[in-house]
Amino acid sequence: MSSSDWVSTSAPYLTPREGGRSDAWSEETAARGRRGRQRIVHAGEVPAPADVAELLGTTRGQVVVVRRRIMYLDDRPCELTDTYYPAHIASGTRLAGTAKIPGGAVTLLAELGHAGALAREDVTAGMPDAEERGLLRTGPDEPVLRLTRVTLDGAGRPIQVDKMTMPAGRQRLRYELRIG
């Protein structure tokens, strides 16, 4: 990895922001002297893909809300993120729109009474499809990491599913576990 690569931890992205703070991505990149931004390419109701439906505890094709984003680090695309929400939580809220959400989506979820209590993440590696390769500006032989996260509330109900795709050579995932 070079000095332009990114080390990512999940915890800041699962914690609601306080007092008008910016979203976690903007704050984290600024704290490291970098520039992070995101472009929301689609938001709204869609039929749930089979894998998302399973994670949200619903059926394939049932309506869910998705926010599709391209994340940029110093104006270079570094991640594709699709975030899905159950329709009963997100329909008719700012989660279903393309405007930036003050404090980020996790903050809005908490304001709506849906705070995350547990997150499960699965990471795999593979080759991007042609669309992902073009959006991420990767080479033909450059693999990607795929991170799927489901966030559950205190009662164990799924409130959010994130599907992220990142160039493997430009990303390192860091997990910190507190024991005892």
Secondary structure, DSSP 8 states (H G I E B T S, - for coil): --TT-EEEESGGGTS---TT---HHHHHHHHTT--EEEEEEEEEEEE--HHHHHHHTS-TT-EEEEEEEEEEETTEEEEEEEEEEEHHHHTTSGGGSSS--TT-HHHHHHHTT----EEEEEEEEE---HHHHHHHT--TT--EEEEEEEEE-TTS-EEEEEEEEEEGGGEEEE------
